[in-house]
Amino acid sequence: MRIVLLSGGSGKRLWPLSNDARSKQFLKVLKNEHGKMESMVQRVWRQLRKANLADQAIIATSRSQVEMLHNQLGSKIHVVVEPERKDTFPAIALAAVYLYSVEGCGLDEIVGVLPVDPFVEDHFFETIKELEQGLEETDADLALLGVTPTYPSEKYGYIVPGSKTPGDFIKVSKFYEKPNETTAKKLIHQQALWNCGVFSFRLEYIIQLLKRKNIPVHYDALLKYYGQLQSNSFDYEVVEKASSIIAIPYSGYWKDLGTWNTLTDEMETPVIGNGVISNDVMTSCIVNELEIPLILIGVEDIVVAASPDGLLVTDKKSSHKIKEYVSHFQDGPMYEEYWWGWSRVLDYCKKEEGEETLTEKVHLSAGKNLNVQGNGNREVWTVTEGEGTLVLNDEFSKVGIGTTLTISAGKTYSWKAGSDMKLIVIRSGKHLMAHRSNNGRLDVDLKRPVYSKYS
């Protein structure tokens, strides 16, 4: 069985920590079994390893998330990169075609698709293995995983059960994707299950479907054709139209941590970062990525989240509304993770004539390289922590705490960290924020999955 993890999303519901460059699955707000902070994607990858599924997994993602995936999961993960960000049907089609035409998987191969960020117990991934058994024992086109709804949500697909098949699989009589609340209530009365976002199918089913739609089934050809694919969900494009579907009920814990309300429920500590909550407050939380302290006194059921991108104060129950308020913010992300480390904007100024000044704090992880392509701006770098090597004009020089370097416009140079390094860089020139988004970014080769390239 092959596993495809879908890593997408723009992350606006968990603003200001999440943004277009850092979606919710990358926020390190959960604790693992050793008490160390980890992200949702790190948690899921750890659980896949426990279930012996990680070696069979590939991650379908966008260009903007490749470096962050390598930063958090390591350099050897298998990543298939969309040429442009679309919905789940194009992403699953691309991954399926890669398995078929590049890896040479047989048409009888069972593929399981799941989101990269479900908050579940370990045995959730053992249940996913049962989907393979269900498809092998029946003639079903698709196998789904469902959980019992807790309220009439409009966010999920609903699996309406029919008769049982041998092996206690449920034959699905109907699938409804994101019905309105009234319809959702009726479906719950019919013992419908929420779809967990998990799909399983024989590779042949998707390949034949693509052929019928005249969509290329060879990877390089599909990359070129990708822009012509409609941005549609797999649920609408495939599941609602499938003639034979089975489902397995999942009785364990399952939660979508898509809002500050649901996410903070699973945080083991009410304060992450520099903050204090008064003793009389029981249900409020602070998540602070800034170096300034935050203090909460006497206010219940609120979330205060702070990052270089902004400051949020919200009642927990109202936190799902945040997307409608942040859509007009046009500034680029002030914090980004890369395969070599991370960078954070400390100060930014733009004058009327277009001249800009940008001050950043840069973390370069031990053993990593940061190659900087000169872009016509003047830069002043100061090493504040750690030691390493600078390569400039083909000359190597040792650098350490207190080293200051002024780089004239257009110079290309490289830093290599001997230990974890922190640097302050002050840039002056034009289009600095635009250049920052590309600084250190990979020129991703879409024709082959990205893995073990940066070790």
Secondary structure, 3 states (H helix, E strand, C coil): CEEEEECCCCCHHHCCCCCCCCCHHHCCCEECCCCCEECHHHHHHHHHHHCCCHHHEEEEECHHHHHHHHHHHCCCCCEEECCCCCCHHHHHHHHHHHHHHCCCCCCCCEEEEEECCCEECCHHHHHHHHHHHHHHHCCCCEEEEEECCCCCCCCCEEEEEEEECCCCCEEEEEEEECCCHHHHHHHHHCCCEEEEEEEEEEHHHHHHHHHHCCCCCCHHHHHHHHHHCCCCCHHHHCHHHCCCEEEEECCCCEECCCCHHHHHHCCCCCEECCEEECCCCCCCEEEECCCCCEEECCCCCEEEEEECCEEEEEEHHHHHHHHHHHCCCCCCCCEEEECCEEEEEEEEEECCCCCEEEEEEEEECCCCEEEECCCCCEEEEEEEECCEEEEECCEEEEECCCCEEEECCCCCEEEEECCCEEEEEEEEECCHHHHHHHCCCCCCCCCCCECCCCC
